[in-house]
């Protein structure tokens, strides 16, 4: 299957909470051999597309999986495609 896309709606790429979530998810997906690319969106007008103002919001393959916190490992696996 194709590469997974993990999108994070964030106040900015330097947000400590966003960085903490990215590090944690990267560590988990590496351990599970999940192929994924990350994108950080920090433009407020783009948040409207996703109908959320709770940040950071995590999307996996265009599906919101968590708002304001890191999604569980189970949620990550459920929403990613195997290699």
C-alpha positions as CSV (number, residue, x, y, z in Angstrom):
1,X,0.0,0.0,0.0
2,X,1.0,3.7,-0.2
3,X,2.8,5.8,2.3
4,X,0.7,7.0,5.2
5,X,0.2,10.7,5.7
6,X,0.2,12.1,9.2
7,X,-1.0,15.7,9.3
8,X,-0.8,17.8,12.5
9,X,-2.8,21.1,12.8
10,X,-0.7,23.2,15.1
11,X,-0.2,26.7,16.3
12,X,3.3,26.4,14.7
13,X,6.0,23.9,14.0
14,X,7.9,25.0,17.2
15,X,5.0,24.3,19.5
16,X,6.3,22.1,22.3
17,X,3.2,20.0,22.4
18,X,3.3,19.4,18.7
19,X,7.0,18.5,18.8
20,X,6.4,16.1,21.7
21,X,3.6,14.3,19.8
22,X,5.7,14.1,16.6
23,X,8.6,12.5,18.4
24,X,6.4,10.0,20.2
25,X,4.5,9.0,17.0
26,X,7.7,8.8,15.0
27,X,9.2,6.5,17.6
28,X,6.1,4.2,17.5
29,X,5.7,4.0,13.7
30,X,9.4,3.3,13.4
31,X,9.1,0.4,15.9
32,X,6.0,-0.9,14.0
33,X,7.6,-0.5,10.6
34,X,4.8,1.9,9.4
35,X,5.8,4.0,6.4
36,X,4.6,7.6,7.0
37,X,5.3,11.2,6.1
38,X,4.5,14.1,8.4
39,X,3.0,17.5,7.5
40,X,2.4,20.4,10.0
41,X,-0.3,22.9,9.1
42,X,-0.2,26.1,11.0
43,X,-2.3,28.4,8.8
44,X,-5.6,29.3,10.6
45,X,-7.6,29.5,7.4
46,X,-6.7,25.8,6.7
47,X,-8.1,24.8,10.2
48,X,-11.6,25.7,8.8
49,X,-11.3,22.8,6.3
50,X,-11.1,20.4,9.2
51,X,-13.6,22.1,11.5
52,X,-11.5,22.1,14.6
53,X,-9.9,24.7,16.8
54,X,-8.5,22.3,19.4
55,X,-4.7,22.1,18.7
56,X,-2.8,20.1,18.0
57,X,-5.2,18.0,16.0
58,X,-3.8,14.8,14.5
59,X,-5.0,13.4,11.2
60,X,-3.9,10.1,9.7
61,X,-4.7,9.7,6.1
62,X,-7.2,12.6,6.3
63,X,-9.1,11.2,9.2
64,X,-9.1,13.1,12.6
65,X,-7.8,10.7,15.2
66,X,-7.0,13.0,18.1
67,X,-7.6,16.6,19.2
68,X,-5.3,18.1,21.8
69,X,-3.4,14.9,22.6
70,X,-1.4,12.0,21.1
71,X,-3.6,9.3,19.6
72,X,-3.3,5.8,21.2
73,X,-1.1,3.2,19.5
74,X,-4.2,1.3,18.7
75,X,-5.8,4.3,17.0
76,X,-2.6,4.8,15.0
77,X,-2.5,1.2,13.8
78,X,-6.2,1.2,13.0
79,X,-5.8,4.2,10.7
80,X,-2.6,3.4,8.9
81,X,-1.9,1.1,5.9
82,X,0.6,-1.7,6.2
83,X,3.8,-1.5,4.2
